[in-house]
Amino acid sequence: MIPVVAAMSLVKSDEKHLRSSQKNGQNRALSSEQPPPMIDYQFLHQMCQDPGLHNRQHPETTDEAHQQFMKNYHKMFITNSSQSKLAIMDSKSDKVKASHASLLTHASGGYTGGPVKESLPKTQTVDVLTHDIRDHTALLHKTRKSEDPEYVRAENIKTLRKLGRKYPFERTSVENTAMADILKTFPSVTEVVSPEVLTELCGLAQMDVWSEEDITLFGSTGFHLILKGSVAPQSYPYVHHKGNASEFRCSTPPPPEGEVVLTVGDAFGTFERLENREPNSRILTVKTLEPTCEFLRITCSDYKRTIEQISHRDQTEKMTLLSSSPSYDLWPRQPLLKLASLIAWISFPANTVLVGEGFKSPFIGFMKSGECHVLRKVEIKHTLPNGKQEQRTKQVVMGKLCPCESFGEISVLLDEPISCSIVTATAVELAMIEPQKLKELDEVTLQLLQQSSTRTFGNLSEDDIHEEYMQQELKREWNEYKHSAVVDVINYKGIRPGYGKWSK
């Protein structure tokens, strides 16, 4: 009996020892336990995009989608070891540093539960990608940097240098447009050339590089925009503006007052070749001050050829518009050329009164694009709520003017009021001829113009205007009656379109 009791006491002591050791082990495990793992919210968002899960379109979750979710959900927990490995991978990567949550998605493995959307694009806001404050501060600094005028200017110069290194035939139309948009931000360029011509010239611009100091450059050969380095002008003025040829009458132009230095963004030279001046004269010359200087150059010959092409294209467009008009399609070419030389382009927005009935037309107009309404006044009797009648004047739309049609010739030639009002129905572009320019035409062309023109809607009688007004009023009343009848039927059962269950 005694040995049995001793054995039992030995077993109990062993159990106590085992329990105490297990408890100590658990304490050590708890003391050495690492922080809870991070949650990869982007991977969780990808798993929730499974079409089989519960959402507004699918009120129930399929068994297959549930199994796939339970099989892969543990991958959204990221341990510290994965974080350290990912940090090493990120240091070796050429990509831009992202937050822990966005980077650890690549270390946690792919999603095997069917089709999953790709990672969110970089163009999305940082709030969708991460809650890391470093991403927000980086975005804030980037925004501040992009709004800084000096930073924008430096980036524009960098883009111009990149595009200028290509030959003109290597640049695409998109690159030429980008170059023109950047050049329009430089006052030194926009002061001497119009934006329309500048867009055409960008297809001919070339890079000019000088790698030595104290080199004399002749600005009379073309227009130069400094992209790198600096120069000192040797004469004043150093930029030729259009129409200021009197500044260069002196054979020996004076040097600039004081020490003048042109840096990046400044310009020198001319677009138009100076008359009676040699290309290697001292006028518009500068001297390089740095070993490497880069210029965006447009030669005078390229500018002259571009202006001729633009003028020829504009003249052809005017001739096409005139010859397409029914009143001028039989004209000889010579009178058409004289008339086209007087045309100027002008645009108007919608609902603009071009000319009022009873007033002289301010110009002769040729419709290039858009549409105009022709209105006439009509006197009607209006019945008041108390039964009395009064005379009122209203305007009736009698027709419209479409492209290739004209108006105002008789009013301008005979100096008489026009018989109708013309209002733009849409945005329109017109070719107009002002009355004072008609004095440049010879007598034969003026007579031909008068014989070919007719009064705009001048053949309408008062009865025609009243009849058209009655037809439009009847049509308007019938449309209002139909609309009110439909609304009464709909509202009879309490249906209100756009509200409640009828809003969808």
PAKOLKE-174496 format. One line per 10 residues: number of its first residue (from 1); their letters; for each residue z negated, y, x negated of C-alpha. Coordinates in steps of 0.25 Angstrom, whole numbers, always signed. Each point is the difference from the previous one (the first is absolute). Layout:
N
NUM> A> Z,Y,X ~ ...
//
This chain:
504
1> MIPVVAAMSL> +0,+0,+0 ~ -4,+9,-11 ~ +14,-1,-7 ~ +7,+3,+13 ~ -8,+13,+2 ~ +3,+4,-15 ~ +15,-2,+2 ~ +0,+8,+13 ~ -8,+12,-7 ~ +10,-1,-12
11> VKSDEKHLRS> +12,+1,+10 ~ -6,+12,+7 ~ -2,+7,-14 ~ +14,-3,-3 ~ +5,+6,+13 ~ -8,+13,-2 ~ +5,+1,-14 ~ +14,-2,+5 ~ -2,+11,+11 ~ -6,+10,-10
21> SQKNGQNRAL> +12,-2,-9 ~ +10,+1,+11 ~ -7,+13,+5 ~ +0,+6,-14 ~ +15,-4,-1 ~ +3,+8,+13 ~ -8,+12,-5 ~ +8,+0,-13 ~ +13,-2,+8 ~ -4,+12,+9
31> SSEQPPPMID> -4,+8,-12 ~ +13,-2,-7 ~ +9,+1,+12 ~ +11,+10,-1 ~ +3,+11,+9 ~ +8,-3,+13 ~ +15,-2,-2 ~ +9,+11,+4 ~ +9,-1,+13 ~ +15,+2,-2
41> YQFLHQMCQD> +3,+8,+13 ~ +15,+0,-3 ~ +1,-15,-1 ~ -9,-1,+13 ~ +10,+10,+7 ~ +11,-9,-5 ~ -6,-12,+6 ~ -3,+7,+14 ~ +15,+3,+1 ~ +3,-15,+3
51> PGLHNRQHPE> +8,+1,+13 ~ -8,-12,+6 ~ -14,+7,-1 ~ -6,+7,+12 ~ +6,+14,+3 ~ +5,+9,+11 ~ +13,-8,+1 ~ -6,-14,-1 ~ -14,-1,+7 ~ -3,-14,-6
61> TTDEAHQQFM> +0,-5,-14 ~ +8,-12,-3 ~ -6,-12,-7 ~ +9,+0,-12 ~ -3,+15,-2 ~ -15,-3,+1 ~ +1,-11,-10 ~ +8,+8,-10 ~ -10,+12,+1 ~ -12,-9,-2
71> KNYHKMFITN> +8,-7,-12 ~ +2,+13,-7 ~ -11,+10,+4 ~ -8,-4,-12 ~ +10,+7,-9 ~ -4,+14,+5 ~ -13,-2,-8 ~ +2,+5,-14 ~ -10,-4,-11 ~ -4,+8,-12
81> SSQSKLAIMD> +7,-9,-10 ~ +13,+2,+8 ~ -3,+15,-1 ~ -1,-1,-16 ~ +12,-8,-1 ~ +8,+10,+8 ~ -5,+12,-8 ~ +6,-7,-12 ~ +13,-2,+7 ~ +1,+14,+5
91> SKSDKVKASH> -3,+6,-14 ~ +13,-8,-5 ~ +8,+4,+12 ~ +10,+12,+0 ~ -3,+3,+15 ~ -8,+12,+5 ~ -15,-3,+1 ~ -4,-4,+14 ~ -14,-3,+6 ~ -8,-13,-1
101> ASLLTHASGG> +4,-4,+14 ~ +15,+2,-2 ~ +0,-6,-13 ~ -8,-12,+2 ~ +9,-5,+11 ~ +10,-5,-11 ~ -11,-8,-6 ~ -5,-6,+12 ~ +12,-8,+3 ~ +11,+0,+11
111> YTGGPVKESL> -2,-3,+14 ~ +6,-13,+5 ~ -2,+1,+15 ~ +15,+4,+3 ~ +7,+13,-1 ~ -8,+11,-5 ~ +3,+15,-2 ~ +3,+5,-14 ~ -10,+9,-6 ~ -1,+14,+5
121> PKTQTVDVLT> +9,+10,-6 ~ -4,+11,-10 ~ +4,+11,+10 ~ -11,-3,+9 ~ -13,+7,+0 ~ -11,-4,-9 ~ -9,-2,+13 ~ +8,-12,+4 ~ +0,-6,-14 ~ -14,+2,-5
131> HDIRDHTALL> -14,+7,+1 ~ -1,+2,-15 ~ -3,+15,-3 ~ +8,+0,-12 ~ +13,-2,+8 ~ -3,+12,+8 ~ -3,+9,-11 ~ +13,-5,-7 ~ +8,+3,+12 ~ -7,+14,+1
141> HKTRKSEDPE> +3,+3,-14 ~ +14,-4,+2 ~ +2,+9,+12 ~ -6,+12,-7 ~ +9,-3,-12 ~ +13,-1,+9 ~ -4,+13,+7 ~ -2,+8,-13 ~ +13,+9,-3 ~ -1,-2,-15
151> YVRAENIKTL> +0,-16,+2 ~ +12,+1,+10 ~ +8,+9,-9 ~ -3,-10,-12 ~ +5,-11,+8 ~ +12,+7,+5 ~ +4,+3,-15 ~ -2,-14,-3 ~ +9,-5,+11 ~ +11,+10,-4
161> RKLGRKYPFE> -1,-5,-15 ~ +1,-14,+5 ~ +12,+3,+9 ~ +7,+9,-10 ~ +1,-11,-11 ~ +10,-7,+9 ~ +14,+4,+0 ~ +5,+7,+13 ~ +8,-12,+4 ~ -12,-9,-2
171> RTSVENTAMA> -9,+7,+10 ~ +0,-4,+14 ~ +1,+10,+12 ~ -14,-2,+3 ~ -4,+4,-14 ~ +9,+12,+0 ~ -7,+4,+13 ~ -14,-2,-6 ~ +4,+9,-12 ~ +5,+11,+10
181> DILKTFPSVT> -13,-1,+8 ~ -8,+2,-13 ~ +9,+11,-6 ~ -2,+8,+13 ~ -15,+1,-3 ~ +3,+8,-13 ~ +2,+15,+3 ~ +8,+2,-13 ~ +11,-9,+7 ~ +0,+5,+14
191> EVVSPEVLTE> +1,+14,-4 ~ +14,-2,-5 ~ +6,-11,+8 ~ +0,-3,+15 ~ -7,-14,+4 ~ +13,-5,+6 ~ +8,+2,-13 ~ -12,-5,-8 ~ +1,-13,+7 ~ +15,-2,-4
201> LCGLAQMDVW> -3,+4,-14 ~ -11,-10,-2 ~ +11,-11,-1 ~ +6,+7,-12 ~ -13,+4,-8 ~ -2,-5,-14 ~ -11,-1,-10 ~ +1,+8,-13 ~ -9,-4,-11 ~ -2,+8,-13
211> SEEDITLFGS> -9,-7,-11 ~ -1,+12,-9 ~ -7,+13,-1 ~ +6,+14,-1 ~ +13,-5,+6 ~ +8,+11,+8 ~ +5,-4,+13 ~ +10,+8,+8 ~ -3,+2,+15 ~ +13,+6,+3
221> TGFHLILKGS> +6,-15,+1 ~ -9,-4,+12 ~ -13,+0,+7 ~ -12,-6,-8 ~ -14,-5,+6 ~ -10,-3,-10 ~ -7,-14,+1 ~ -6,-1,-13 ~ -4,+10,-11 ~ +2,+15,-1
231> VAPQSYPYVH> +10,+10,-4 ~ +0,+15,-3 ~ +11,+9,+6 ~ +8,+8,-10 ~ +5,+10,+11 ~ -3,+6,+13 ~ +2,-4,+11 ~ +0,-15,-3 ~ +4,-4,+14 ~ +13,+5,+7
241> HKGNASEFRC> -2,+2,+15 ~ +13,+0,+9 ~ +5,+14,+2 ~ -7,+6,-12 ~ +11,+1,-10 ~ -3,+14,-3 ~ -12,-4,-8 ~ +9,-6,-11 ~ +10,+11,-2 ~ -7,+3,-14
251> STPPPPEGEV> +7,-7,-11 ~ -13,-2,-7 ~ -11,-3,+10 ~ -14,+5,-4 ~ -10,-10,-4 ~ -12,-2,+10 ~ -12,+9,-1 ~ -11,-7,-6 ~ -1,-15,-3 ~ +5,-8,+11
261> VLTVGDAFGT> -1,-15,+0 ~ +7,-9,+11 ~ -8,-13,+2 ~ +2,-12,+9 ~ +5,+4,+14 ~ +7,+13,-4 ~ +15,+2,-1 ~ +10,+8,-8 ~ +16,+1,+1 ~ +9,+2,+11
271> FERLENREPN> +8,-8,+11 ~ +12,+9,+0 ~ +8,+3,-13 ~ -1,+14,-5 ~ +13,+8,+0 ~ +5,+5,-13 ~ -11,-7,-8 ~ +2,-10,-11 ~ -8,-13,+3 ~ -7,+2,-14
281> SRILTVKTLE> -4,+14,+2 ~ -15,+4,-1 ~ -1,+2,+15 ~ -10,-10,+6 ~ -3,-6,-13 ~ -13,-7,-3 ~ -7,-7,-12 ~ -8,-13,+0 ~ -14,+1,-4 ~ -4,-14,+0
291> PTCEFLRITC> +6,-12,-7 ~ +4,-7,+13 ~ +5,+7,+12 ~ +6,-5,+12 ~ +9,+7,+10 ~ +6,-3,+14 ~ +14,+6,-2 ~ +11,+4,+11 ~ +12,+6,-7 ~ +8,+12,+6
301> SDYKRTIEQI> +12,-9,+2 ~ -7,-10,+8 ~ -6,+11,+9 ~ +14,+7,+2 ~ +6,-14,+4 ~ -12,-3,+9 ~ +2,+14,+7 ~ +15,-2,+2 ~ -3,-14,+6 ~ -10,+6,+9
311> SHRDQTEKMT> +9,+11,+4 ~ +12,-9,+3 ~ -9,-10,+8 ~ -5,+12,+8 ~ +14,+5,+3 ~ +5,-13,+4 ~ -11,-2,+10 ~ +3,+13,+6 ~ +15,-3,+1 ~ -3,-13,+6
321> LLSSSPSYDL> -9,+6,+11 ~ +10,+11,+3 ~ +12,-10,+1 ~ -9,-9,+9 ~ -2,+11,+10 ~ +10,+0,+12 ~ +3,+15,-1 ~ +4,-1,-15 ~ +6,-14,-2 ~ +14,+6,+1
331> WPRQPLLKLA> -2,+11,-10 ~ +7,+1,-13 ~ -8,-3,-13 ~ +1,+14,-6 ~ -7,+7,+12 ~ -10,-11,+1 ~ -4,+2,-15 ~ -2,+15,+2 ~ -9,-3,+12 ~ -8,-11,-7
341> SLIAWISFPA> -3,+10,-11 ~ -8,+8,+9 ~ -8,-11,+5 ~ -15,-1,-3 ~ -9,-12,+4 ~ -13,+3,+9 ~ -9,-10,+7 ~ -9,+3,+13 ~ -11,-9,+6 ~ +0,-5,+14
351> NTVLVGEGFK> -2,+10,+12 ~ +6,+12,-8 ~ +8,+11,+8 ~ +12,+2,-8 ~ +6,+11,+9 ~ -4,+5,+14 ~ +9,+2,+12 ~ +4,+15,+1 ~ -2,+2,-15 ~ +10,+1,-12
361> SPFIGFMKSG> +0,-13,-8 ~ -6,+3,-14 ~ +10,-10,-7 ~ +12,-10,+2 ~ -6,-14,+0 ~ +6,-13,-3 ~ -9,-12,+4 ~ -2,-10,-12 ~ -11,-9,+6 ~ -9,+0,+11
371> ECHVLRKVEI> +2,+5,+15 ~ -2,+13,+7 ~ -1,+3,+15 ~ +8,+10,+7 ~ -7,+8,+11 ~ +4,+9,+11 ~ -8,+9,+9 ~ -1,-1,+15 ~ -6,+8,+11 ~ -8,-8,+11
381> KHTLPNGKQE> -9,+2,+11 ~ -14,-6,-2 ~ -9,-2,+12 ~ -15,+3,-2 ~ -12,-8,+6 ~ -2,+11,+10 ~ +15,-1,+5 ~ +6,+12,-7 ~ +12,-1,-8 ~ +3,+7,-13
391> QRTKQVVMGK> +12,+1,-10 ~ -2,-7,-13 ~ +9,-2,-12 ~ +1,-14,-6 ~ +8,-7,-11 ~ +9,-12,+2 ~ +4,-9,-11 ~ +16,+0,+2 ~ +4,-8,-12 ~ -3,-3,-15
401> LCPCESFGEI> +6,+3,-13 ~ +2,-12,-9 ~ +4,-1,-15 ~ +14,+6,-4 ~ -1,+10,+12 ~ -1,+15,-2 ~ -5,+12,+7 ~ -1,+15,+0 ~ +14,+3,-6 ~ +5,+9,+12
411> SVLLDEPISC> -14,+7,+0 ~ +1,+4,-14 ~ +15,+3,-1 ~ +0,+9,+13 ~ -14,+5,-2 ~ -4,-4,+14 ~ -12,-8,+6 ~ +0,-15,+1 ~ +1,-6,+14 ~ -11,-11,-2
421> SIVTATAVEL> -13,-3,-8 ~ +0,-10,-11 ~ -13,-8,-3 ~ -1,-11,-10 ~ -4,-13,+6 ~ -3,-7,-13 ~ +0,+5,-14 ~ +13,+5,-4 ~ +8,+4,-12 ~ +11,+10,+2
431> AMIEPQKLKE> +11,+6,-8 ~ +0,+15,+3 ~ +8,+12,-3 ~ -6,+14,+1 ~ +8,+11,+7 ~ +0,+9,-13 ~ +7,-11,-8 ~ +12,+0,+10 ~ +4,+13,-7 ~ +4,-8,-12
441> LDEVTLQLLQ> +11,-7,+9 ~ +14,+5,+1 ~ +6,+4,+13 ~ +8,-12,+2 ~ -12,-9,-1 ~ -8,+8,+9 ~ +11,-1,+11 ~ +1,-15,-2 ~ -15,-1,+1 ~ +0,+8,+13
451> QSSTRTFGNL> +12,-8,+6 ~ -7,-13,-3 ~ -13,+3,+6 ~ -5,+0,+14 ~ -13,+5,+7 ~ -11,-10,+0 ~ -1,-6,+14 ~ +7,+13,+5 ~ +8,-6,+11 ~ -12,-3,+9
461> SEDDIHEEYM> -1,+7,+13 ~ -13,+3,+8 ~ +3,-11,+10 ~ +1,-10,-12 ~ -14,+5,-5 ~ -6,-1,+13 ~ +5,-14,+3 ~ -5,-5,-13 ~ -13,+6,+2 ~ -1,-7,+14
471> QQELKREWNE> +4,-13,-6 ~ -11,+1,-11 ~ -11,+4,+10 ~ +4,-11,+10 ~ -1,-10,-12 ~ -13,+5,-4 ~ -6,+0,+14 ~ +5,-15,+1 ~ -7,-4,-13 ~ -13,+6,+4
481> YKHSAVVDVI> +0,-7,+13 ~ +3,-13,-6 ~ -11,+2,-10 ~ -10,+4,+11 ~ +4,-12,+8 ~ -2,-10,-11 ~ -14,+7,-4 ~ -5,-2,+15 ~ +4,-14,+0 ~ -7,-3,-13
491> NYKGIRPGYG> -13,+8,+4 ~ +0,-7,+13 ~ -8,-12,-5 ~ -8,+8,-10 ~ +9,-4,-12 ~ +0,+11,-11 ~ +10,-2,-11 ~ -7,+2,-13 ~ -14,-2,+4 ~ -8,-13,+1
501> KWSK> +7,-13,-1 ~ +13,+7,+2 ~ -1,+7,-13 ~ +6,-11,-7
//
